[in-house]
Amino acid sequence: MLDRSLKPRTKNILKTTYHQLCYGLLFLFVTLGIITGCGGQNPAANQLEDSTRKESSLTFQDVTLEKFDDGGKPLWKVNAQKVLYSQDRKVANVTKPKGNLFQDGKVVLQVEADQGQIFDDGKEVLLSGKIIAIDPRNQALLKGDKLQWKPEDSILVMQENLTGNNSQVQFSARVGRYFTKEQKMELQGQVVATVKDPPLRMQTRYLQWLIPQEKITSDRNLRIDHYEKPATPLSPNPNPQSPQPKLLQQVESEQVDYDLKTKIAIFKKNVQLNSLEPPAQAVSNNITWNITEETVLSPETIKIVQVKDQLTVTGNQGLLNLKTKIADLLGGVQAISNKNQSTVFANQIQWNLDTQDLQANGNVIYQQTNPALKVIGSEASGKLNSDNIIVTGTKNAGGQVVTEIIPEQI
């Protein structure tokens, strides 16, 4: 039986109800029975005429369909150029559907497509071909070739050539699930998302976009590229023939929480940040990247590497300022120059990545292998990429520097 809340209407204000249809069909069957009883008619012609009339009675032109919940609030309303019902009237095939999807009586999505099907008295809506869906609350625009909407679940599923955007973010993915109550977008499969300001491109297998909170999160392996400001906004799928803006930093991680408002990204698990300017690499399991301030902060063990000069500084926590090119590390700090085969241990080290100047404080130990030497003091300064390291004692009376010359093994 057709749900009374699913109502087709024409622009000529024609209202078709289930009972009227039944009476019309009953009248048609009785009339055909009388004509058949009179004899002299071609049975095949009568059957064809009957089938034609049935199809005609289930087809409507320029129709509005609506679905309401038990409380009388609209669930969806769709205008269509043509509606063709199945014989049991459980499926409505619509052409050029355009309308609104509701939640708590308010429009949450404006949709249009080439074709569509409405199942089970309006409990499920399928659209296909050149689909456009807009959430007027946040101006999120979704495009694709396949859409499924279940009003009871408040979930919109889109796939096939899926893209989307609003004023901050653009994306492409294989499958997208939009939760209309939370205004949350879940993207899966070859996900690429770009942020307008600062210019970022994110690549992963799974991503959540929390639109009201202005956050992007992922708990899968991902990569984020940070570029110089381009002449035009970054595209999720750029033309390989077109010139790309200069890459500044690239971060790989297993988890990220990015705040679009503060422009701060928190990375967890196997984080590796590669900076091209200044040339450096930061490795940790916990990194907070403030893109506006150009700082990389870790409350856990962090390793900073300059591959070209074969320099590595590791500490229990640290801060790398990409703008000033200075790294401050605390707790069990170890600075190693592989080129010079020398190491500095200290409680705290400040390292200028541009000039290679190093300042170490607290329980300083400097050692080298050629010639074999070990110096113990409270402070040290010098250049990490040279053998010129000066170790001094404390400023208090009695502070001493201990030097150990290690003889070569015979």
C-alpha positions as CSV (number, residue, x, y, z in Angstrom):
1,M,0.0,0.0,0.0
2,L,1.3,3.5,-0.8
3,D,2.3,5.5,2.2
4,R,-0.1,8.4,2.6
5,S,3.0,10.6,3.3
6,L,4.4,10.0,-0.2
7,K,2.3,12.2,-2.3
8,P,2.7,12.9,-6.1
9,R,1.3,16.3,-7.2
10,T,1.3,18.0,-10.7
11,K,1.6,21.7,-11.3
12,N,-2.1,21.6,-12.5
13,I,-2.8,20.8,-8.8
14,L,-3.9,17.3,-9.7
15,K,-3.9,15.1,-6.6
16,T,-3.8,11.4,-7.1
17,T,-4.6,9.2,-4.1
18,Y,-4.4,5.5,-3.7
19,H,-8.2,5.1,-3.4
20,Q,-8.9,7.1,-6.5
21,L,-6.5,4.8,-8.4
22,C,-8.2,1.7,-7.1
23,Y,-11.6,3.0,-8.1
24,G,-10.3,3.9,-11.6
25,L,-8.7,0.5,-12.1
26,L,-11.8,-1.2,-10.8
27,F,-13.9,0.8,-13.3
28,L,-11.5,0.0,-16.0
29,F,-11.6,-3.8,-15.3
30,V,-15.4,-3.8,-15.2
31,T,-15.6,-1.9,-18.4
32,L,-13.1,-4.3,-20.1
33,G,-15.1,-7.2,-18.7
34,I,-18.3,-5.9,-20.2
35,I,-16.6,-5.3,-23.6
36,T,-15.0,-8.7,-23.6
37,G,-18.3,-10.3,-22.7
38,C,-19.9,-8.8,-25.8
39,G,-17.6,-10.8,-28.0
40,G,-16.2,-9.9,-31.3
41,Q,-13.0,-8.4,-29.8
42,N,-9.4,-9.5,-30.5
43,P,-8.0,-10.9,-27.2
44,A,-4.4,-9.9,-28.1
45,A,-5.5,-6.4,-28.9
46,N,-7.4,-6.1,-25.6
47,Q,-4.4,-7.3,-23.6
48,L,-2.1,-4.7,-25.3
49,E,-4.7,-2.0,-24.7
50,D,-5.0,-3.1,-21.1
51,S,-1.2,-3.0,-20.6
52,T,-1.0,0.4,-22.2
53,R,-3.7,1.8,-20.0
54,K,-2.1,0.4,-16.8
55,E,1.3,1.9,-17.7
56,S,-0.4,5.2,-18.4
57,S,-2.1,5.2,-15.1
58,L,1.3,4.7,-13.3
59,T,3.1,7.5,-15.1
60,F,3.0,11.1,-14.1
61,Q,4.5,14.2,-15.7
62,D,5.9,17.2,-13.9
63,V,5.3,15.8,-10.4
64,T,6.2,16.7,-6.8
65,L,6.8,13.8,-4.4
66,E,6.9,14.3,-0.6
67,K,7.6,12.1,2.4
68,F,6.7,12.9,6.0
69,D,7.5,11.3,9.3
70,D,4.9,10.2,11.8
71,G,4.8,13.6,13.4
72,G,4.0,15.3,10.1
73,K,7.5,16.8,9.5
74,P,8.9,16.6,6.0
75,L,11.7,14.1,5.3
76,W,12.2,14.9,1.7
77,K,10.5,16.7,-1.2
78,V,11.4,16.1,-4.8
79,N,10.2,17.6,-8.0
80,A,10.6,15.5,-11.2
81,Q,9.9,15.9,-14.9
82,K,8.5,12.3,-15.0
83,V,7.6,9.6,-12.4
84,L,7.0,6.0,-13.4
85,Y,5.7,3.7,-10.6
86,S,6.3,-0.1,-10.6
87,Q,3.2,-2.3,-10.9
88,D,3.2,-2.8,-7.1
89,R,3.8,0.9,-6.6
90,K,6.7,0.2,-4.2
91,V,9.3,1.8,-6.5
92,A,9.1,5.2,-8.2
93,N,11.5,5.9,-11.0
94,V,12.0,9.6,-11.4
95,T,13.6,11.7,-14.2
96,K,15.5,14.9,-13.5
97,P,14.8,14.9,-9.8
98,K,15.4,18.1,-7.9
99,G,14.5,18.9,-4.3
100,N,15.3,19.1,-0.6
101,L,16.2,16.6,2.1
102,F,15.0,17.5,5.6
103,Q,16.0,16.9,9.2
104,D,13.8,18.0,12.1
105,G,11.7,19.9,9.5
106,K,14.6,21.9,8.2
107,V,16.4,21.7,4.9
108,V,19.8,20.0,5.3
109,L,20.6,19.2,1.6
110,Q,19.5,20.6,-1.7
111,V,19.9,17.9,-4.4
112,E,19.5,17.3,-8.1
113,A,20.4,14.5,-10.5
114,D,19.7,13.0,-13.9
115,Q,17.8,9.9,-12.6
116,G,16.5,8.5,-9.3
117,Q,14.5,5.8,-7.6
118,I,12.4,5.9,-4.5
119,F,12.0,2.7,-2.6
120,D,9.8,1.3,0.2
121,D,7.4,4.2,0.6
122,G,10.2,6.7,0.6
123,K,12.4,5.1,3.2
124,E,15.3,5.0,0.7
125,V,16.2,7.4,-2.1
126,L,18.7,6.6,-4.8
127,L,20.0,9.2,-7.3
128,S,22.4,8.7,-10.3
129,G,24.1,10.8,-12.9
130,K,25.6,14.3,-12.4
131,I,24.5,14.6,-8.8
132,I,24.8,17.9,-7.0
133,A,24.1,18.2,-3.3
134,I,24.5,21.4,-1.2
135,D,24.2,21.8,2.5
136,P,22.9,25.3,3.0
137,R,24.0,25.4,6.6
138,N,27.7,25.3,5.8
139,Q,27.8,25.7,2.0
140,A,29.4,22.3,1.5
141,L,29.0,21.2,-2.1
142,L,29.1,17.5,-3.0
143,K,29.3,16.1,-6.6
144,G,29.2,12.5,-7.8
145,D,27.4,10.0,-10.0
146,K,25.7,7.8,-7.3
147,L,23.8,8.8,-4.1
148,Q,21.9,6.9,-1.4
149,W,19.8,8.7,1.2
150,K,18.1,7.0,4.1
151,P,16.1,9.6,6.1
152,E,15.9,7.4,9.2
153,D,19.7,7.1,9.4
154,S,20.4,10.7,8.5
155,I,23.3,9.5,6.3
156,L,24.0,10.4,2.7
157,V,26.3,8.0,0.8
158,M,28.0,9.2,-2.4
159,Q,30.5,7.6,-4.7
160,E,31.8,7.4,-8.3
161,N,33.7,10.6,-9.3
162,L,33.1,12.0,-5.9
163,T,34.3,15.6,-5.2
164,G,33.4,18.3,-2.8
165,N,34.3,21.7,-1.4
166,N,33.4,24.7,0.7
167,S,35.3,28.0,1.2
168,Q,38.1,26.2,3.1
169,V,38.5,22.7,1.8
170,Q,38.3,20.8,-1.5
171,F,38.5,17.0,-1.8
172,S,38.1,13.9,-4.0
173,A,37.6,10.3,-2.9
174,R,36.1,7.0,-3.9
175,V,33.3,7.0,-1.3
176,G,31.9,9.7,1.0
177,R,29.5,9.4,3.9
178,Y,27.9,12.6,5.0
179,F,26.2,12.6,8.5
180,T,23.7,15.4,8.3
181,K,23.1,15.7,12.0
182,E,26.8,16.2,12.9
183,Q,27.6,17.8,9.5
184,K,30.5,15.4,9.3
185,M,32.0,14.0,6.1
186,E,33.8,10.6,6.1
187,L,36.0,10.0,3.0
188,Q,37.5,6.6,2.0
189,G,39.7,5.4,-0.8
190,Q,42.3,7.5,-2.5
191,V,41.4,10.5,-0.5
192,V,43.0,13.8,-1.6
193,A,42.0,17.0,0.3
194,T,43.4,20.5,-0.2
195,V,43.2,23.5,2.2
196,K,43.1,27.0,0.8
197,D,44.9,28.9,3.6
198,P,47.6,27.8,4.3
199,P,48.0,25.9,1.1
200,L,48.1,22.2,2.0
201,R,47.5,19.0,0.2
202,M,46.6,15.9,2.2
203,Q,46.7,12.3,0.9
204,T,45.4,9.2,2.8
205,R,43.0,6.3,2.7
206,Y,40.6,7.7,5.2
207,L,39.7,11.1,6.5
208,Q,37.1,12.9,8.5
209,W,36.0,16.5,7.9
210,L,34.2,18.0,10.9
211,I,32.7,21.0,9.2
212,P,31.2,23.0,12.2
213,Q,34.3,22.3,14.3
214,E,36.5,23.3,11.4
215,K,38.7,20.2,11.9
216,I,40.2,17.5,9.7
217,T,41.2,14.2,11.3
218,S,42.6,10.9,10.2
219,D,43.9,7.7,11.9
220,R,45.5,6.2,8.9
221,N,48.8,6.7,7.2
222,L,48.8,10.1,5.5
223,R,51.0,12.7,3.9
224,I,50.6,16.5,4.1
225,D,52.4,18.8,1.7
226,H,52.8,22.5,2.6
227,Y,53.4,24.9,-0.3
228,E,54.1,28.5,-0.9
229,K,51.0,30.5,-1.6
230,P,50.0,29.7,-5.2
231,A,48.4,32.1,-7.7
232,T,45.2,29.9,-7.7
233,P,44.0,27.6,-4.9
234,L,45.4,24.1,-4.9
235,S,43.4,21.3,-6.6
236,P,43.0,17.8,-5.2
237,N,43.7,16.5,-8.7
238,P,46.1,19.0,-10.4
239,N,47.0,19.0,-14.0
240,P,50.5,17.4,-14.2
241,Q,51.3,19.7,-17.2
242,S,50.6,22.8,-15.1
243,P,53.4,24.4,-12.9
244,Q,53.1,23.6,-9.2
245,P,53.9,26.0,-6.4
246,K,57.1,25.5,-4.4
247,L,57.0,22.8,-1.8
248,L,58.1,24.0,1.7
249,Q,57.5,21.1,4.1
250,Q,56.1,17.5,3.9
251,V,54.9,15.5,6.9
252,E,54.1,11.8,7.1
253,S,52.3,10.2,10.0
254,E,49.8,7.6,11.1
255,Q,47.4,10.0,12.8
256,V,46.6,13.7,12.5
257,D,44.2,16.3,14.0
258,Y,44.3,19.5,12.0
259,D,42.5,22.7,13.2
260,L,41.5,24.8,10.2
261,K,40.9,27.8,12.5
262,T,44.2,27.8,14.4
263,K,46.2,26.3,11.6
264,I,47.8,23.8,14.0
265,A,48.3,20.1,13.2
266,I,48.9,17.5,15.9
267,F,50.6,14.4,14.5
268,K,50.9,11.0,16.4
269,K,52.8,7.8,15.6
270,N,55.9,7.6,13.4
271,V,55.9,11.3,12.5
272,Q,58.5,12.5,10.0
273,L,58.6,16.2,9.0
274,N,60.8,17.1,6.1
275,S,61.6,20.8,5.6
276,L,63.1,22.1,2.4
277,E,63.7,25.6,3.9
278,P,65.5,25.3,6.1
279,P,66.8,21.8,5.0
280,A,66.0,19.6,8.1
281,Q,64.1,16.6,9.2
282,A,62.3,16.1,12.5
283,V,61.3,12.6,13.6
284,S,59.1,11.8,16.7
285,N,56.0,10.0,17.8
286,N,54.3,13.3,18.8
287,I,54.7,16.6,16.9
288,T,52.6,19.7,17.1
289,W,53.1,21.8,13.9
290,N,52.0,25.5,14.1
291,I,52.1,26.4,10.5
292,T,51.5,30.2,11.1
293,E,54.2,30.4,13.7
294,E,56.4,28.0,11.7
295,T,57.2,25.9,14.8
296,V,57.6,22.2,15.4
297,L,57.1,21.1,19.0
298,S,57.4,17.7,20.6
299,P,56.8,16.8,24.2
300,E,58.4,13.4,23.6
301,T,61.7,12.2,22.1
302,I,62.5,14.1,19.0
303,K,65.4,13.7,16.5
304,I,66.4,16.6,14.2
305,V,68.6,15.7,11.3
306,Q,70.5,17.6,8.6
307,V,71.3,15.0,6.0
308,K,73.7,17.1,3.9
309,D,76.0,17.9,6.8
310,Q,75.5,14.5,8.5
311,L,74.4,16.1,11.8
312,T,71.8,14.7,14.2
313,V,70.5,16.1,17.5
314,T,68.2,14.1,19.7
315,G,66.5,15.0,23.0
316,N,63.7,14.0,25.3
317,Q,61.7,17.0,24.0
318,G,62.3,19.8,21.7
319,L,61.2,22.8,19.7
320,L,62.3,23.6,16.1
321,N,61.6,27.1,14.8
322,L,61.6,27.0,11.0
323,K,61.6,30.8,10.8
324,T,64.6,31.5,13.0
325,K,66.2,28.1,12.0
326,I,67.0,27.4,15.7
327,A,66.3,24.1,17.5
328,D,66.1,23.9,21.4
329,L,66.3,20.4,22.9
330,L,66.0,19.4,26.5
331,G,66.7,16.2,28.5
332,G,69.4,13.7,27.6
333,V,70.4,15.6,24.5
334,Q,72.9,14.1,22.2
335,A,74.4,15.9,19.2
336,I,76.3,13.8,16.7
337,S,78.5,14.8,13.8
338,N,79.1,11.7,11.6
339,K,81.4,13.6,9.4
340,N,83.8,14.6,12.3
341,Q,83.0,11.5,14.4
342,S,82.3,13.7,17.4
343,T,79.5,13.8,20.0
344,V,78.2,16.3,22.5
345,F,76.0,15.2,25.5
346,A,74.2,17.7,27.6
347,N,71.0,18.5,29.5
348,Q,70.1,21.2,27.1
349,I,71.4,22.1,23.6
350,Q,70.5,25.0,21.3
351,W,71.5,24.5,17.7
352,N,71.4,27.1,14.9
353,L,70.8,25.0,11.7
354,D,71.9,27.9,9.5
355,T,75.2,28.7,11.1
356,Q,75.8,25.4,12.9
357,D,76.5,27.2,16.1
358,L,75.9,25.1,19.1
359,Q,75.4,26.0,22.8
360,A,75.2,23.2,25.4
361,N,74.4,23.5,29.1
362,G,74.4,21.1,32.0
363,N,76.6,17.9,32.4
364,V,78.3,18.5,29.2
365,I,80.5,15.7,27.7
366,Y,82.4,16.2,24.4
367,Q,84.1,13.3,22.8
368,Q,85.8,12.6,19.5
369,T,87.5,9.6,17.9
370,N,90.4,11.3,15.9
371,P,92.3,11.9,18.0
372,A,90.5,10.1,20.8
373,L,89.5,12.7,23.3
374,K,86.9,13.2,26.0
375,V,86.2,16.5,27.8
376,I,83.7,16.9,30.7
377,G,82.4,20.3,31.8
378,S,79.2,22.3,32.5
379,E,79.0,24.3,29.2
380,A,80.1,24.0,25.7
381,S,80.0,26.1,22.5
382,G,81.2,25.9,19.0
383,K,80.2,24.7,15.6
384,L,78.8,21.2,15.4
385,N,80.1,20.6,11.8
386,S,83.7,21.4,12.9
387,D,86.2,20.2,15.5
388,N,86.1,23.7,17.2
389,I,84.1,22.9,20.4
390,I,85.0,24.8,23.6
391,V,84.1,23.2,26.9
392,T,84.1,25.3,30.1
393,G,83.5,24.7,33.8
394,T,80.8,26.2,35.9
395,K,80.8,29.9,36.7
396,N,80.8,29.1,40.4
397,A,84.1,28.8,42.3
398,G,85.7,25.4,42.0
399,G,84.2,24.7,38.6
400,Q,86.6,22.5,36.6
401,V,86.9,21.0,33.2
402,V,88.1,17.4,33.0
403,T,89.9,16.3,29.9
404,E,90.6,12.7,29.1
405,I,93.0,11.7,26.4
406,I,92.2,8.2,25.3
407,P,95.3,6.3,24.0
408,E,95.0,4.4,20.8
409,Q,94.7,0.6,21.1
410,I,97.9,-1.2,20.1
